[in-house]
Every structure is written in C-alpha cells, then in structure tokens.
Amino acid sequence: MGGSVTVPIELPPNLVKVIGEWGRPPDAVAWGAVVVRKDSGIDAIEALRGKKFGWTDPTSTAGHLLTKAALIRAGLRPERDFGSNQFLGGHDRLVRAVLDKTVDAGATFANDPQKGIGAWSVYLKEEEAAQLHAIFYTEPIPGDAVVGSEAFLTKRKAVADEVSAVLSSMGDDPAGRALL
C-alpha cells in the first residue's frame, strides 16, 4: 500500500520573510538555482512551460520554497505552467535526475552564481557537472535564518521581534558567540 500523493500548492511570493540573521559573515549565503542540461535548449525560465520539473524536498529552502517563490515572482506558476512537478528527495538526486533526463530542469542550491558552482559541481563528477548549468538564481539566502509565514509575522509580531532581537544580540556575548 505504499506510494505518495502530490498535493499542488501555490506559494504567494511573500510567504516567507527572513526575520533574523546573526553571527555569520555576510558572505555566508547560498542561492536557489534552476539547473538544466546545457543541451536541453532551455535557456530561460520562460522555456520551462510544459517541462518536467524537479524539486528536492517540500521543506528545502533552496531546492523548493524560496526558488519556487522566486519563480512565482518572475511570473511562473509551477503547478499550472510546468508539465509535471516531482519531489526527488535531495540535492544529489535532483542533479542526477536532470543529468539523466528524468526531469528537464530542477531547483537546487548554488554556492557561487558567478562561478557557476552549486549542487551539480558538488554531487556529480566533473565531466557530468560540466553538462549542467543554472539558468536562474534566487536572491541570496542567509546561511542562518529564522523564517515565518506572513500570517505568523502578523499575528505574532511581538514574538517574531523578540526572537529576532535575541538572535541578533547573541554575537555580542561570549557565551552567545560560542553557541553560534
């Protein structure tokens, strides 16, 4: 009786907001990226319409949530516009699925958009990684973030503000720095 059910969810562009980042250097960030095979003929996100798209995991920041929100802001609605949406279970599986043409494109993390470094260069052999490239990047994602839905931030503003203040001040205290 195993199996899975896919429930389509459209994320509003403002679903997730960063309410705090602390104690890490400003360059401790990653990006969400949409990766394709270089020989796919897909050179822009508009060309993703009707294509098979892969996500890593429903709770992944770069491999789903923030990349999906960025695509929505850019005018795509994945559940409507993509031919299919599949969760593949991890960044390693995602880049392998793109390489093997199981999906046409997918969302994963990037470490350095300027150098084209990301999950594809981490999990694939060099000659395999050379067959993929990113066609889209999100805004930088802090390495350490606390996030909340718009509803939470509105209904529990005092809690969000207090958590943000505590986390922001941790680097000012030796014990807090040790935890970071």
C-alpha positions, -999 to +999 in steps of 0.1 A: +000+000+000+030+023-004+032+053-027+028+090-025+003+117-032+013+151-047-007+180-035-003+211-056+004+242-035+009+277-049+031+298-027+024+335-026+056+355-033+056+370+002+051+337+020+085+336+036+103+365+051+137+364+068+132+378+104+167+374+116+202+366+107+231+366+131+267+360+139+279+348+105+299+366+079+278+385+053+291+361+026+277+330+044+249+327+019+237+303-008+213+308-036+184+288-051+191+278-087+172+263-115+196+239-133+192+223-168+213+203-192+233+226-214+220+206-245+183+209-234+175+240-254+162+256-222+180+289-218+154+309-198+127+302-172+100+310-197+111+279-216+102+258-186+065+259-195+052+223-201+085+208-189+091+181-163+104+199-132+122+185-101+123+198-066+145+183-038+122+181-008+090+200+002+108+216+032+140+225+013+148+263+013+168+264-020+155+232-035+119+242-032+104+270-010+125+301-019+132+290-055+095+284-061+086+318-046+112+335-068+098+317-099+063+329-089+075+364-085+091+361-120+056+352-134+056+314-135+031+292-116+048+258-113+016+238-108-001+254-138+029+261-161+051+230-157+042+198-173+049+180-140+064+186-106+083+159-088+100+158-054+132+138-058+144+136-022+176+156-021+200+178-040+221+149-051+191+131-066+179+163-082+211+170-102+213+133-111+177+134-124+185+165-145+217+148-159+198+116-167+169+135-183+144+121-157+134+158-154+141+187-177+150+211-150+151+214-112+156+236-082+187+231-061+214+252-042+242+273-057+273+283-038+286+309-062+265+320-092+294+340-107+315+308-109+285+285-117+292+264-087+264+245-070+249+211-062+258+199-097+295+206-090+293+191-055+275+158-062+285+150-098+318+141-114+335+170-131+326+158-166+290+152-155+287+186-138+300+203-170+269+191-188+246+212-165+243+249-158+219+272-140+195+294-159+180+312-129+191+322-094+172+335-064+183+364-042+210+353-017+197+331+011+214+337+045+233+307+058+214+310+091+179+323+090+147+321+111+117+324+089+080+327+095+049+329+073+032+362+067+003+351+089+027+343+118+046+376+114+014+395+115-004+376+143+027+371+165+047+402+157+059+406+193+073+370+193+090+375+160+105+408+171+117+392+204+133+362+187+150+385+161+163+407+189+177+378+209+193+361+180+208+394+167+224+401+201+239+367+205+271+377+189+276+405+214+280+380+243+309+355+246+285+327+256+263+336+227+292+336+203+302+302+215+267+289+206+270+304+172 
